[in-house]
Amino acid sequence: MLDKQEKNVEKSEATSSEEITNPLSTAAETPKEEVDENTEAVNEIENSVAENSEKNDSNEDQTTVVDYSKFTLEEMVAALQKTLKTNPVQAIKSQVEAIKSAFNQKFGALLAEKKAAFLADGGNSIDFQFSSPIKLEYNSLLGDYKKKRDAYYKSLEKELNQNLEKRVQVIESLKDLIEEADSKTMYKNFKELQDTWKTIGPVPKSYYNDTWKIYHHHVERFYDLLHLSNDFRDLDFKYNLEEKLKIIAKAEALTNEADINYASKELQELHRAWKEDIGPVAKEMREEIWHKFSVATKNIHDKRHEYFKQMRSKHQEIIDKKVAVVALINAYDTSNNKTHNDWQKSINDIEKLRKQYFDAGKLPYAKSEEVWQKFKAATKKFNSAKNTFYKNEKSGQQENLNKKLALIALAESLKDSDDWEMATNAMKKVQSDWKKIGHVPRKFSDEVWTQFKAACNHYFDRYHQQKNAASKEDLLTVAAKKQFLEDLKETTSSTKETILKAISDWRALGRLPRNARHLEGKFNKQIDKMLSNLSLDKTEVAMLKFTNVVDGYVADNDVRKLDSEQLFVRKKIDEIVREIQQLENNLGFFSNAKDDNPLVVNVKNRVNEFKDDLAIWKQKLGYLKKLDY
């Protein structure tokens, strides 16, 4: 490896009869202030060249990064799998990092959603677990990538160190060549050493500039000491001067390049070629051409610094906007939220703030991470308060479940009673108490309702059976209503008024016995058919059909069916409310989607349809509540 003496060119060659020329120096007559400015720019570029010296692979991370924020988890895993399969491992860092960032953000949102649902169902945070096959596949692919990447860079490190040893050996051979100074073979051997140097691959970046400076110093010593083959030396000097002037012209042309990043990369390549591919020029020209190259370098360097200064200013504006949004989320007060509707309003407010955060603009990862962590902490604070509310809400639903189970047990004890007066009053009170109890956990809702309905139906079926004995009057009523129904079917045209009159006339014919109640159903179907042919709005038709059926129950004094109808209407209202809540929650996951997104439009349309249906069912419930039965 290089010893400390060789890292300081002037000290290592202090005994040389020739003056050691510092390759980074400028013309003696150049003002000190300009020298410092040019040197700073050159040093920065050459440090970049050293930084990139290890990347001697044309496949080194040149892939185009895709925006994965709109991908599903499955699509991201498929993209990661394809990226690993079709590209060298050293060429995909940016792509893999982009997939990692998008996947972690989307999976984190899914995990938060699952945890919120778990807590809402009464679970404890410490017991929450969530396993996803797609996450397992993602982890496996990422593990494969890391193994291949580590193996590649371990191999690269070994190769770089071997190349360093080769370059040190060339330098030692060059020093020996100068010391021996055999005029017959020295030029030929020197050319062979130059060719060998050019064929050696990259070295560790920490040694790149030192090895080049030492090598370049000894090359200049060789040419300065060469006195037997001046023709060869002069030809080399002339060729090298022409090549370096071409590089200077290219560097000067790059000052007009609009793409700053492209200009900087090209300038790095010019510096590499200046060092690696082209030898020295005549001693009297060295300072002059280096000064020209340094000036061109500084011009591009200054433009680059100004560009990034503007970018930093723009990034700071975005950061300020995002921090302001985070402050609003942190300050958001949820202490007065007492109901589900209160929390739905708060959720919508926070979603609007989330949208402001993302609309503020994108930042590089290094600048975005801190503010992103603050944003996540702020939203986590809100979500914790929301989850606590719904967890307590679930606790209240458990109490409601216990109350309904007690009523089911009471109804079961009464359903076979023959004390009709006592049992009927008791069953009516059970039904009334049931209506006053709120929601139960969703997973038990259908089960307890089915049990309760079965017990009530069993009792009231027995009750009505013993009451409904057919009589002569009942038979006359049946015959009259059959004829009325046949005549009604023959009607070719009708209006709202004629339909209402038909309903009134049907009721006036009397009450049907239980064994002929099927005629009531046929009549209702005929009325529904006639109403459907009228030019009435949806709500009016629905209410006319409903009131026709319910009024029939009232006319028959069928308390069981009226109660059953009211329970059914309440259940429908509950179902629709839950559907609306679920769809509105789903909309929260499309906060970054545009309003004209087909999926968002579809969900909003469904919400509006459910709200229209909810209005009708609430109107039906209001009608039932006004009845006196």
C-alpha positions as CSV (number, residue, x, y, z in Angstrom):
1,M,0.0,0.0,0.0
2,L,1.0,3.7,-0.2
3,D,3.3,4.8,2.7
4,K,3.0,8.2,4.3
5,Q,6.0,9.5,2.4
6,E,4.4,8.8,-1.0
7,K,1.2,10.6,0.1
8,N,3.1,13.8,0.3
9,V,4.7,14.2,-3.2
10,E,6.9,17.2,-2.3
11,K,8.4,15.4,0.7
12,S,8.9,12.1,-1.1
13,E,10.8,13.7,-3.9
14,A,12.7,16.4,-2.0
15,T,16.0,15.1,-3.2
16,S,15.1,15.2,-6.9
17,S,17.2,17.4,-9.1
18,E,14.0,18.7,-10.8
19,E,11.4,20.9,-9.3
20,I,8.2,19.0,-8.3
21,T,5.2,20.5,-10.0
22,N,2.0,20.4,-7.9
23,P,-0.7,19.2,-10.3
24,L,-3.4,21.4,-8.5
25,S,-1.3,24.6,-8.6
26,T,-2.1,27.5,-11.0
27,A,0.1,30.0,-12.7
28,A,2.3,32.0,-10.5
29,E,1.1,35.3,-11.8
30,T,-2.6,34.5,-11.0
31,P,-3.9,36.5,-8.1
32,K,-4.1,34.6,-4.8
33,E,-7.8,35.1,-4.4
34,E,-8.5,33.6,-7.8
35,V,-6.2,30.7,-7.1
36,D,-8.1,29.9,-3.9
37,E,-11.5,30.1,-5.7
38,N,-10.4,27.9,-8.6
39,T,-8.7,25.4,-6.3
40,E,-11.9,25.0,-4.2
41,A,-14.0,24.3,-7.3
42,V,-11.4,21.9,-8.7
43,N,-11.0,20.1,-5.4
44,E,-14.8,19.6,-5.2
45,I,-14.9,18.1,-8.7
46,E,-11.9,15.9,-8.1
47,N,-13.4,14.6,-4.9
48,S,-16.5,13.7,-6.9
49,V,-14.3,11.9,-9.4
50,A,-12.7,10.0,-6.5
51,E,-16.1,9.2,-5.1
52,N,-17.1,7.7,-8.4
53,S,-13.8,6.0,-9.0
54,E,-15.1,2.7,-7.5
55,K,-18.1,2.7,-9.9
56,N,-16.4,1.3,-12.9
57,D,-19.5,-0.5,-14.1
58,S,-21.8,0.9,-16.8
59,N,-24.7,-0.8,-15.0
60,E,-24.1,1.3,-11.8
61,D,-27.6,2.4,-10.7
62,Q,-28.8,4.0,-13.9
63,T,-32.4,2.7,-13.7
64,T,-35.3,5.1,-14.0
65,V,-37.1,5.4,-10.7
66,V,-40.9,4.8,-11.0
67,D,-43.6,6.5,-8.8
68,Y,-44.9,3.5,-6.9
69,S,-47.3,5.5,-4.7
70,K,-50.3,4.4,-6.8
71,F,-49.3,0.7,-6.9
72,T,-51.1,-1.9,-4.9
73,L,-49.0,-4.0,-2.5
74,E,-49.2,-7.0,-4.9
75,E,-48.0,-4.8,-7.8
76,M,-45.1,-3.5,-5.8
77,V,-43.9,-7.0,-4.9
78,A,-44.2,-8.0,-8.6
79,A,-42.2,-4.9,-9.6
80,L,-39.5,-5.8,-7.0
81,Q,-39.3,-9.4,-8.2
82,K,-39.0,-8.2,-11.8
83,T,-36.3,-5.6,-10.9
84,L,-34.2,-8.2,-9.0
85,K,-34.5,-10.7,-11.9
86,T,-33.8,-8.5,-14.8
87,N,-31.1,-6.1,-13.5
88,P,-27.6,-6.4,-12.0
89,V,-27.7,-5.9,-8.2
90,Q,-25.5,-2.8,-8.3
91,A,-27.9,-1.1,-10.7
92,I,-31.1,-1.1,-8.8
93,K,-30.5,0.7,-5.5
94,S,-32.7,3.7,-6.3
95,Q,-35.5,1.5,-7.7
96,V,-35.4,-0.8,-4.6
97,E,-35.4,2.2,-2.2
98,A,-38.4,3.7,-4.0
99,I,-40.3,0.4,-3.7
100,K,-39.4,0.1,-0.1
101,S,-40.6,3.6,0.7
102,A,-43.9,3.2,-1.1
103,F,-44.5,-0.4,0.3
104,N,-43.7,0.6,3.9
105,Q,-46.1,3.6,3.7
106,K,-49.0,1.6,2.2
107,F,-48.5,-1.5,4.4
108,G,-48.2,0.8,7.4
109,A,-51.6,2.3,6.6
110,L,-53.1,-1.2,6.2
111,L,-51.6,-2.3,9.5
112,A,-53.0,0.8,11.2
113,E,-56.4,0.0,9.7
114,K,-56.3,-3.6,10.9
115,K,-55.2,-2.6,14.3
116,A,-58.0,0.0,14.6
117,A,-60.6,-2.6,13.6
118,F,-59.1,-5.0,16.2
119,L,-59.3,-2.4,18.9
120,A,-62.8,-1.4,17.8
121,D,-63.9,-5.0,18.3
122,G,-62.7,-4.9,21.9
123,G,-59.2,-6.2,21.5
124,N,-56.1,-5.1,23.5
125,S,-53.3,-3.4,21.7
126,I,-50.7,-5.7,23.2
127,D,-52.5,-8.7,21.7
128,F,-52.7,-7.4,18.2
129,Q,-51.0,-9.5,15.5
130,F,-51.3,-9.2,11.8
131,S,-49.6,-11.6,9.2
132,S,-49.8,-11.0,5.5
133,P,-48.6,-13.4,2.8
134,I,-47.7,-10.5,0.6
135,K,-45.5,-9.0,3.4
136,L,-43.7,-12.3,3.8
137,E,-43.0,-12.5,0.1
138,Y,-41.8,-8.9,0.2
139,N,-39.4,-9.6,3.1
140,S,-38.1,-12.7,1.3
141,L,-37.3,-10.7,-1.9
142,L,-35.7,-7.9,0.1
143,G,-33.6,-10.4,2.0
144,D,-32.4,-11.9,-1.3
145,Y,-31.5,-8.4,-2.6
146,K,-29.4,-7.6,0.5
147,K,-27.5,-10.9,0.3
148,K,-26.7,-10.3,-3.4
149,R,-25.8,-6.6,-2.8
150,D,-23.5,-7.5,0.1
151,A,-21.8,-10.2,-1.9
152,Y,-21.3,-7.8,-4.8
153,Y,-19.7,-5.1,-2.7
154,K,-17.5,-7.6,-0.8
155,S,-16.2,-8.8,-4.2
156,L,-15.8,-5.2,-5.4
157,E,-13.8,-4.3,-2.3
158,K,-11.4,-7.1,-3.0
159,E,-11.0,-6.1,-6.6
160,L,-10.4,-2.5,-5.7
161,N,-7.6,-3.4,-3.3
162,Q,-6.0,-5.7,-5.8
163,N,-6.1,-2.8,-8.4
164,L,-4.5,-0.5,-5.8
165,E,-1.6,-3.0,-5.4
166,K,-1.1,-3.1,-9.1
167,R,-1.0,0.7,-9.4
168,V,1.5,1.0,-6.6
169,Q,3.6,-1.6,-8.4
170,V,3.5,0.5,-11.6
171,I,4.6,3.6,-9.6
172,E,7.5,1.6,-8.1
173,S,8.5,0.3,-11.5
174,L,8.3,3.9,-12.9
175,K,10.6,5.1,-10.1
176,D,13.0,2.3,-10.8
177,L,12.9,3.2,-14.5
178,I,13.9,6.8,-13.8
179,E,16.6,5.8,-11.4
180,E,18.2,3.4,-13.9
181,A,17.9,5.8,-16.8
182,D,18.8,3.3,-19.5
183,S,18.5,5.4,-22.6
184,K,18.1,2.4,-24.9
185,T,15.1,0.9,-23.3
186,M,13.6,3.5,-20.9
187,Y,11.1,5.0,-23.4
188,K,9.9,1.7,-24.6
189,N,9.5,0.5,-21.0
190,F,7.8,3.7,-20.0
191,K,5.2,3.2,-22.7
192,E,4.6,-0.3,-21.5
193,L,4.1,1.0,-17.9
194,Q,1.7,3.7,-19.2
195,D,-0.4,1.0,-21.0
196,T,-0.4,-1.2,-17.9
197,W,-1.6,1.8,-15.8
198,K,-4.5,2.4,-18.2
199,T,-5.6,-1.2,-18.1
200,I,-5.8,-1.3,-14.3
201,G,-9.3,-1.0,-13.0
202,P,-10.7,1.3,-10.3
203,V,-9.1,1.6,-6.8
204,P,-10.6,2.6,-3.4
205,K,-11.8,6.2,-3.5
206,S,-9.7,7.2,-0.5
207,Y,-6.5,6.3,-2.5
208,Y,-7.6,7.5,-5.9
209,N,-6.2,11.1,-5.9
210,D,-3.0,10.2,-4.0
211,T,-2.1,7.4,-6.4
212,W,-2.8,9.6,-9.4
213,K,-0.8,12.5,-8.0
214,I,2.2,10.3,-7.3
215,Y,2.0,8.6,-10.7
216,H,1.5,11.9,-12.5
217,H,4.5,13.4,-10.7
218,H,6.8,10.6,-11.7
219,V,5.5,10.7,-15.3
220,E,6.5,14.4,-15.4
221,R,9.9,13.6,-13.9
222,F,10.4,11.0,-16.6
223,Y,9.7,13.5,-19.4
224,D,11.7,16.2,-17.7
225,L,14.7,13.9,-17.4
226,L,14.4,12.4,-20.9
227,H,17.2,13.9,-23.0
228,L,18.2,11.1,-25.4
229,S,14.8,10.8,-27.1
230,N,13.6,14.4,-27.4
231,D,11.7,13.6,-30.6
232,F,9.6,11.0,-28.8
233,R,9.0,13.3,-25.9
234,D,8.0,16.3,-28.0
235,L,5.6,14.2,-30.0
236,D,4.0,13.0,-26.8
237,F,3.9,16.5,-25.4
238,K,2.2,17.8,-28.6
239,Y,-0.4,15.0,-28.7
240,N,-1.2,15.5,-25.0
241,L,-1.5,19.2,-25.4
242,E,-3.9,18.8,-28.3
243,E,-6.0,16.4,-26.3
244,K,-6.1,18.6,-23.2
245,L,-7.1,21.6,-25.3
246,K,-10.0,19.6,-26.6
247,I,-11.0,18.8,-23.0
248,I,-10.8,22.5,-22.1
249,A,-13.0,23.3,-25.1
250,K,-15.6,20.8,-24.0
251,A,-15.5,22.1,-20.4
252,E,-16.0,25.7,-21.6
253,A,-18.9,24.5,-23.8
254,L,-20.5,22.9,-20.7
255,T,-20.8,26.3,-19.1
256,N,-23.8,26.9,-21.4
257,E,-25.5,23.6,-20.6
258,A,-28.9,24.1,-19.1
259,D,-29.0,20.7,-17.3
260,I,-26.7,21.4,-14.3
261,N,-26.6,17.7,-13.2
262,Y,-25.6,16.6,-16.7
263,A,-22.9,19.3,-16.9
264,S,-21.5,18.3,-13.6
265,K,-21.3,14.6,-14.5
266,E,-19.7,15.4,-17.8
267,L,-17.2,17.7,-16.1
268,Q,-16.3,14.8,-13.7
269,E,-15.7,12.6,-16.8
270,L,-13.4,15.3,-18.3
271,H,-11.4,15.5,-15.1
272,R,-11.1,11.7,-15.1
273,A,-9.9,11.7,-18.7
274,W,-7.4,14.5,-18.0
275,K,-5.9,12.4,-15.2
276,E,-6.3,8.9,-16.5
277,D,-6.1,9.0,-20.3
278,I,-3.8,11.9,-21.1
279,G,-0.1,12.3,-20.2
280,P,1.8,15.6,-19.4
281,V,2.6,18.5,-21.7
282,A,5.7,20.5,-22.0
283,K,6.7,22.1,-18.7
284,E,6.3,25.7,-19.9
285,M,2.6,24.9,-20.9
286,R,1.6,23.0,-17.8
287,E,0.5,25.9,-15.7
288,E,-1.2,27.8,-18.5
289,I,-3.5,24.9,-19.7
290,W,-4.3,23.8,-16.1
291,H,-5.3,27.4,-15.3
292,K,-7.7,27.4,-18.3
293,F,-9.2,24.1,-17.3
294,S,-9.5,25.3,-13.7
295,V,-11.4,28.5,-14.7
296,A,-13.9,26.5,-16.8
297,T,-14.3,24.1,-13.9
298,K,-15.0,27.0,-11.5
299,N,-17.7,28.4,-13.8
300,I,-19.6,25.2,-13.9
301,H,-19.0,24.7,-10.2
302,D,-20.5,28.2,-9.4
303,K,-23.6,27.5,-11.6
304,R,-24.1,24.2,-9.8
305,H,-23.9,25.9,-6.4
306,E,-26.4,28.6,-7.4
307,Y,-28.8,25.9,-8.7
308,F,-28.7,23.9,-5.4
309,K,-29.0,27.1,-3.4
310,Q,-32.3,27.8,-5.2
311,M,-33.4,24.2,-4.7
312,R,-32.6,24.4,-1.0
313,S,-34.8,27.6,-0.8
314,K,-37.6,25.8,-2.6
315,H,-37.3,22.8,-0.4
316,Q,-37.4,25.0,2.7
317,E,-40.7,26.5,1.5
318,I,-42.2,23.0,1.2
319,I,-40.9,22.0,4.6
320,D,-42.4,25.2,6.1
321,K,-45.8,24.3,4.6
322,K,-45.7,20.7,5.8
323,V,-44.6,21.8,9.3
324,A,-47.6,24.2,9.4
325,V,-50.0,21.4,8.6
326,V,-48.4,19.2,11.2
327,A,-49.0,22.0,13.8
328,L,-52.6,22.2,12.8
329,I,-53.0,18.4,13.2
330,N,-51.3,18.5,16.6
331,A,-53.5,21.4,17.7
332,Y,-56.8,19.7,16.5
333,D,-59.2,19.4,19.5
334,T,-61.2,16.2,19.7
335,S,-62.2,16.6,23.4
336,N,-65.8,17.6,22.5
337,N,-66.4,14.5,20.3
338,K,-69.1,12.5,21.9
339,T,-70.8,10.7,19.0
340,H,-70.0,8.8,15.8
341,N,-71.1,11.8,13.7
342,D,-68.7,14.0,15.7
343,W,-65.8,11.7,14.9
344,Q,-66.8,11.4,11.3
345,K,-66.6,15.2,11.0
346,S,-63.2,15.2,12.6
347,I,-61.9,12.4,10.3
348,N,-63.0,14.5,7.3
349,D,-61.2,17.5,8.7
350,I,-57.9,15.5,9.3
351,E,-58.2,14.0,5.8
352,K,-58.3,17.6,4.4
353,L,-55.2,18.4,6.4
354,R,-53.5,15.2,5.2
355,K,-54.2,16.3,1.6
356,Q,-52.7,19.7,2.3
357,Y,-49.5,18.0,3.6
358,F,-49.1,15.9,0.5
359,D,-50.1,18.7,-1.9
360,A,-47.3,20.9,-0.5
361,G,-44.8,19.1,-2.7
362,K,-42.2,16.4,-2.7
363,L,-38.8,16.5,-0.9
364,P,-35.6,14.5,-1.2
365,Y,-35.5,11.6,1.4
366,A,-32.8,13.3,3.4
367,K,-35.0,16.4,3.9
368,S,-38.3,14.7,4.2
369,E,-37.6,12.1,6.9
370,E,-37.7,14.5,9.9
371,V,-40.9,16.3,8.9
372,W,-42.5,12.9,7.9
373,Q,-41.8,11.5,11.4
374,K,-43.5,14.6,12.9
375,F,-46.5,14.1,10.6
376,K,-46.8,10.4,11.5
377,A,-46.6,11.3,15.2
378,A,-49.4,13.9,14.8
379,T,-51.7,11.6,12.9
380,K,-51.0,8.8,15.4
381,K,-52.1,11.1,18.2
382,F,-55.4,11.7,16.5
383,N,-55.9,8.0,15.6
384,S,-55.2,7.0,19.2
385,A,-58.0,9.3,20.4
386,K,-60.3,8.0,17.7
387,N,-59.6,4.3,18.5
388,T,-60.2,5.0,22.2
389,F,-63.6,6.4,21.5
390,Y,-64.6,3.4,19.3
391,K,-63.2,1.0,21.8
392,N,-65.4,2.5,24.5
393,E,-68.3,2.5,22.1
394,K,-67.8,-1.2,21.7
395,S,-67.9,-1.6,25.5
396,G,-71.3,0.0,25.5
397,Q,-72.5,-2.3,22.8
398,Q,-71.5,-5.3,25.0
399,E,-73.8,-4.0,27.7
400,N,-76.6,-3.7,25.1
401,L,-76.0,-7.3,24.1
402,N,-76.3,-8.5,27.7
403,K,-79.7,-6.6,28.0
404,K,-81.0,-8.2,24.8
405,L,-80.0,-11.6,25.8
406,A,-82.0,-11.1,29.0
407,L,-85.1,-10.1,27.0
408,I,-84.6,-13.2,24.8
409,A,-84.6,-15.4,27.9
410,L,-87.9,-13.7,29.1
411,A,-89.5,-14.1,25.7
412,E,-88.5,-17.8,25.6
413,S,-90.2,-18.3,29.0
414,L,-93.5,-16.7,27.7
415,K,-93.8,-18.1,24.2
416,D,-95.8,-21.3,25.3
417,S,-98.0,-19.6,28.0
418,D,-101.8,-20.1,27.8
419,D,-102.4,-17.1,30.1
420,W,-103.2,-15.0,27.0
421,E,-103.8,-11.7,28.7
422,M,-100.7,-11.8,31.0
423,A,-98.4,-13.2,28.3
424,T,-99.6,-10.8,25.6
425,N,-99.0,-7.7,27.8
426,A,-95.7,-9.1,28.9
427,M,-94.6,-9.9,25.3
428,K,-95.6,-6.4,24.2
429,K,-93.5,-4.9,27.0
430,V,-90.5,-7.1,26.0
431,Q,-90.8,-5.8,22.4
432,S,-91.1,-2.2,23.6
433,D,-87.9,-2.7,25.8
434,W,-86.1,-4.2,22.9
435,K,-86.7,-1.1,20.8
436,K,-85.1,1.1,23.4
437,I,-81.8,-0.8,23.5
438,G,-79.0,0.5,21.3
439,H,-76.6,-1.3,18.9
440,V,-74.9,-4.6,19.8
441,P,-71.5,-5.8,18.4
442,R,-72.1,-6.5,14.7
443,K,-71.0,-10.1,14.8
444,F,-73.9,-10.9,17.3
445,S,-76.5,-8.6,15.7
446,D,-78.2,-11.1,13.3
447,E,-78.0,-14.0,15.8
448,V,-79.8,-12.2,18.7
449,W,-82.4,-10.7,16.4
450,T,-83.2,-14.2,14.9
451,Q,-83.6,-15.7,18.4
452,F,-85.8,-12.8,19.6
453,K,-88.0,-12.8,16.5
454,A,-88.5,-16.6,16.7
455,A,-89.7,-16.4,20.3
456,C,-92.1,-13.5,19.6
457,N,-93.4,-15.1,16.4
458,H,-94.0,-18.4,18.1
459,Y,-96.2,-16.8,20.8
460,F,-98.2,-14.5,18.5
461,D,-98.8,-17.2,16.0
462,R,-100.4,-19.3,18.8
463,Y,-102.3,-16.2,20.0
464,H,-103.8,-15.4,16.6
465,Q,-104.6,-19.1,15.9
466,Q,-106.9,-19.3,18.9
467,K,-108.6,-16.0,18.0
468,N,-109.2,-16.6,14.3
469,A,-112.1,-19.0,14.0
470,A,-113.8,-18.7,10.6
471,S,-117.4,-17.5,10.7
472,K,-120.2,-17.0,8.1
473,E,-119.5,-13.3,8.1
474,D,-115.9,-14.1,7.4
475,L,-116.8,-16.3,4.4
476,L,-118.9,-13.4,3.0
477,T,-116.0,-11.1,3.4
478,V,-113.7,-13.5,1.6
479,A,-116.1,-13.9,-1.3
480,A,-116.6,-10.1,-1.6
481,K,-112.9,-9.4,-1.5
482,K,-112.1,-12.1,-4.1
483,Q,-114.6,-10.5,-6.5
484,F,-113.3,-7.1,-5.8
485,L,-109.7,-8.3,-6.5
486,E,-110.8,-9.8,-9.8
487,D,-112.5,-6.6,-10.8
488,L,-109.5,-4.6,-9.9
489,K,-107.3,-6.7,-12.1
490,E,-109.5,-5.9,-15.0
491,T,-108.9,-2.1,-14.6
492,T,-107.1,-0.8,-17.6
493,S,-106.2,2.7,-16.4
494,S,-105.9,4.3,-13.0
495,T,-104.8,7.4,-11.2
496,K,-103.5,8.0,-7.7
497,E,-107.0,9.0,-6.6
498,T,-108.6,5.9,-8.0
499,I,-106.0,3.7,-6.4
500,L,-106.5,5.4,-3.0
501,K,-110.3,4.8,-3.4
502,A,-109.7,1.2,-4.2
503,I,-107.7,0.8,-1.0
504,S,-110.4,2.5,0.9
505,D,-113.1,0.3,-0.6
506,W,-111.1,-2.8,0.1
507,R,-110.8,-1.9,3.8
508,A,-114.5,-1.2,3.9
509,L,-115.3,-4.7,2.9
510,G,-114.1,-5.9,6.3
511,R,-111.4,-8.0,7.9
512,L,-110.2,-11.3,6.4
513,P,-110.0,-14.4,8.6
514,R,-106.5,-15.7,9.2
515,N,-106.9,-18.6,6.8
516,A,-107.7,-16.1,4.0
517,R,-105.0,-13.5,4.7
518,H,-103.2,-14.5,1.4
519,L,-105.8,-12.4,-0.4
520,E,-104.4,-9.4,1.4
521,G,-101.0,-10.1,-0.1
522,K,-102.5,-10.5,-3.6
523,F,-104.3,-7.2,-3.2
524,N,-101.1,-5.5,-2.1
525,K,-99.3,-6.8,-5.1
526,Q,-102.0,-5.5,-7.4
527,I,-101.8,-2.1,-5.8
528,D,-98.0,-2.1,-6.1
529,K,-98.4,-2.9,-9.8
530,M,-100.8,-0.1,-10.4
531,L,-98.7,2.4,-8.5
532,S,-95.6,1.5,-10.5
533,N,-97.4,2.5,-13.7
534,L,-98.0,6.0,-12.4
535,S,-95.6,9.0,-13.0
536,L,-94.8,9.5,-9.3
537,D,-91.4,9.9,-7.7
538,K,-89.6,7.0,-6.0
539,T,-90.3,8.2,-2.5
540,E,-94.0,8.7,-3.0
541,V,-94.5,5.3,-4.6
542,A,-92.6,3.6,-1.9
543,M,-94.6,5.3,0.9
544,L,-97.9,4.6,-0.8
545,K,-97.0,0.9,-1.1
546,F,-95.8,0.9,2.5
547,T,-98.8,2.7,4.0
548,N,-101.2,0.4,2.1
549,V,-99.6,-2.7,3.7
550,V,-99.3,-1.1,7.2
551,D,-102.9,0.2,7.1
552,G,-104.0,-3.3,6.3
553,Y,-102.3,-4.5,9.5
554,V,-103.9,-1.7,11.5
555,A,-107.4,-2.6,10.1
556,D,-106.8,-6.2,11.1
557,N,-105.5,-5.1,14.5
558,D,-102.4,-7.4,13.8
559,V,-100.1,-6.1,16.5
560,R,-97.6,-8.8,15.9
561,K,-97.1,-7.8,12.2
562,L,-97.0,-4.1,13.1
563,D,-94.3,-4.8,15.7
564,S,-92.5,-7.0,13.3
565,E,-92.7,-4.4,10.6
566,Q,-91.3,-1.7,12.9
567,L,-88.4,-4.0,14.0
568,F,-87.7,-4.7,10.4
569,V,-87.7,-1.0,9.5
570,R,-85.3,-0.2,12.4
571,K,-83.0,-3.0,11.3
572,K,-83.0,-1.8,7.7
573,I,-82.1,1.7,9.0
574,D,-79.2,0.3,11.1
575,E,-77.9,-1.7,8.1
576,I,-78.0,1.3,5.8
577,V,-76.3,3.5,8.4
578,R,-73.5,0.9,8.8
579,E,-73.1,0.7,5.0
580,I,-72.8,4.5,4.7
581,Q,-70.3,4.5,7.6
582,Q,-68.2,1.8,6.0
583,L,-68.2,3.5,2.6
584,E,-67.3,6.9,4.1
585,N,-64.4,5.2,6.0
586,N,-63.3,3.6,2.7
587,L,-63.2,7.1,1.2
588,G,-60.5,7.9,3.8
589,F,-58.1,5.5,2.1
590,F,-58.4,7.5,-1.2
591,S,-57.2,10.8,0.3
592,N,-54.6,11.2,-2.4
593,A,-56.9,10.3,-5.3
594,K,-58.5,12.9,-7.5
595,D,-62.2,13.6,-7.3
596,D,-62.8,12.3,-10.8
597,N,-61.1,8.9,-10.0
598,P,-63.7,6.3,-11.2
599,L,-63.4,4.3,-7.9
600,V,-64.0,7.4,-5.8
601,V,-66.9,8.5,-8.0
602,N,-68.4,5.0,-7.7
603,V,-68.1,5.0,-3.9
604,K,-69.6,8.5,-3.6
605,N,-72.6,7.5,-5.8
606,R,-73.2,4.5,-3.6
607,V,-73.2,6.7,-0.5
608,N,-75.8,9.0,-2.1
609,E,-78.0,6.1,-3.1
610,F,-77.9,4.7,0.4
611,K,-78.7,8.1,1.9
612,D,-81.7,8.3,-0.4
613,D,-82.9,4.9,0.8
614,L,-82.2,5.9,4.4
615,A,-84.5,8.9,4.0
616,I,-87.3,6.6,2.8
617,W,-86.9,4.1,5.6
618,K,-86.8,6.9,8.2
619,Q,-90.1,8.2,6.8
620,K,-91.6,4.7,7.1
621,L,-90.4,4.5,10.7
622,G,-92.0,7.9,11.4
623,Y,-95.3,6.7,10.0
624,L,-95.3,3.6,12.2
625,K,-94.5,5.6,15.3
626,K,-97.6,7.8,14.7
627,L,-99.9,4.8,14.7
628,D,-101.9,4.1,17.8
629,Y,-102.1,0.3,18.3
